[in-house]
């Protein structure tokens, strides 16, 4: 087993001067500047995660090219919208291309007042109550909340909305800090698909933070596709709070990126709330994919179901850390967590660290994990039917992921994920 | 040249020798039955014929139409026309029966001229004769299948792949009498000069439905008895013990 030596690195000085420059370029009002400044104070107050930190010990900060990137310019409304075939399946599309963004209201939801989308600065300036989730005392979330370079506030007021958020970064040597705050109001439904892409020409670092608030009886389905280029690193945290009888369905797919460290935390906060967290990851080459999930049960009668499935090949390394946390008094909770990994060759590595933290009784809680290569009996069966070994392997890997792919409701997303898995298998050693 | 010939075959799993010199010759179009008590090596033989990676052949040869199978990967054996109906077909959730059948048939027989529609039409016809419903096609391969469903699917595959040599490994196990009749019927329809069959079983009841031309008994890794179809009754009446004694004497005599 390879152990990574603890690395002391020094981060660039993200200070008030840098922040003032950013706000000046963006022309932000005082209220926004104040909120950025508060986040900066918190960021500077929080220590860097020590190398031995449970959460960071598999992913030293030296994996992320802080020294090689400079803060990107804040994204401004651009004149050009580049249409994409995916757009047809959505009501509204937000496109972010480096430092410019555009919004297309294809089904007139914004016009009809069923949906609100604001550049984040406008939302913060108006101090919309649901715009900002509670401040987490997390180092890189604070960095994002201080320096976010592209941000949106999305609020679904009524009915159902299908929203596509396309991020595309092409400028190398940049630190991008995307941030979105999403509110789904009572009885409404949001189907959000986010595609994260970047080019392969040089170092990029993305530090993202997403906040979701799902009101009572509201529903959120969110698919995040991390399809970064091989020279991009990403640290991102997603946090959701689900109200009474609300439901959140998350599908997180990590396919690209040099080093990716994600945290997905979901608080089933209202009685009867229900969350389904699904993950698909396939690392190859020298990719490093580290994911942590938190299923937080802060209320009674809440359910959460988690299924993360990953594959590693070549010299790649995947880490999954899961936590089910049932707070005191959270009775009649039903929580499930399962992580499965396929290690497709020697030299690739998958670590699975499921965990429970239970302060309540009268609850049903189970977790498990399994890591191994493809089942030799399944391979033999397929080969006995004339299917060549590499094709049989492709079939079995596709079959392995089918369970999580099925969690995404849109056929286009499903087909895209199947194709992405096929592409990875084309490069199998 | 015999259609299928096993010559002095020796095989082991790990350090444990299981087949200790098996000899068997089957002429084209014949049906041979292979019986024997538990642990005699019957399933090992079928796995070795198909090239299961857990078994190591330490001596002898397996010839199909004069060509040795031993150096060939499993899929090449299948493409030559060798088929194994598994005793315990493994479940593969996430691969639908329809997708699996299409992939297998294309791998063995090439793409069908009729396209996907023509292929499915052919599958449905074959399914009807095995009393299988169409809902089968969308299910995960062997996922949650009953014993009878699994065995029917094995025979369906055999009918679609049209092998020249089929080894049926305890196809009767786990089947009630109705399912057995359907499965045996599905095999019998294929019998003729184009299909050579090796039927491995524990029980005589399958051999009443699929009547063999020859019968062999495997014991402790060797064929200890070969006879005509009339031997089925004899075995049913007398069991294996008299053969065991005879085999013991043979070993002593040898």
Contacts between the chains, C-beta under 8 A, distances in Angstrom:
chain1	res1	chain2	res2	distance
A	375	B	90	7.4
A	376	B	53	6.6
A	376	B	54	7.7
A	377	B	90	4.7
A	378	B	90	5.4
A	378	B	92	5.3
A	380	B	50	7.7
A	380	B	52	5.8
A	380	B	53	6.9
A	380	B	74	6.5
A	380	B	90	8.0
A	381	B	86	6.8
A	381	B	89	6.7
A	381	B	90	4.8
A	381	B	92	7.2
A	382	B	92	7.5
A	382	B	100	7.8
A	382	B	104	7.8
A	383	B	73	7.0
A	383	B	74	4.0
A	383	B	75	4.6
A	383	B	78	7.2
A	384	B	50	5.2
A	384	B	74	5.5
A	384	B	75	7.8
A	384	B	77	7.9
A	384	B	78	5.8
A	384	B	84	5.6
A	384	B	86	7.6
A	385	B	75	8.0
A	385	B	78	5.9
A	385	B	100	7.6
A	385	B	103	7.9
A	385	B	104	3.8
A	385	B	107	6.9
A	385	B	108	7.1
A	385	B	157	6.6
A	385	B	161	7.1
A	386	B	75	5.3
A	386	B	78	3.8
A	386	B	79	4.9
A	386	B	104	5.9
A	386	B	107	3.8
A	386	B	108	3.8
A	386	B	161	7.3
A	387	B	75	6.1
A	387	B	103	5.8
A	387	B	104	6.1
A	387	B	107	4.8
A	388	B	75	5.2
A	388	B	107	6.9
A	389	B	73	6.9
A	389	B	75	6.8
A	391	B	103	7.4
A	391	B	107	7.4
A	392	B	75	7.8
A	395	B	92	8.0
A	395	B	95	5.9
A	395	B	100	7.9
A	395	B	103	6.8
A	396	B	92	7.0
A	396	B	95	7.7
A	398	B	94	7.0
A	398	B	95	7.7
A	399	B	92	5.9
A	399	B	93	6.6
A	399	B	94	3.0
A	399	B	95	4.5
A	400	B	94	6.4
A	401	B	94	7.6
A	402	B	93	7.7
A	402	B	94	3.7
A	402	B	95	7.9
A	403	B	93	7.3
A	403	B	94	6.4
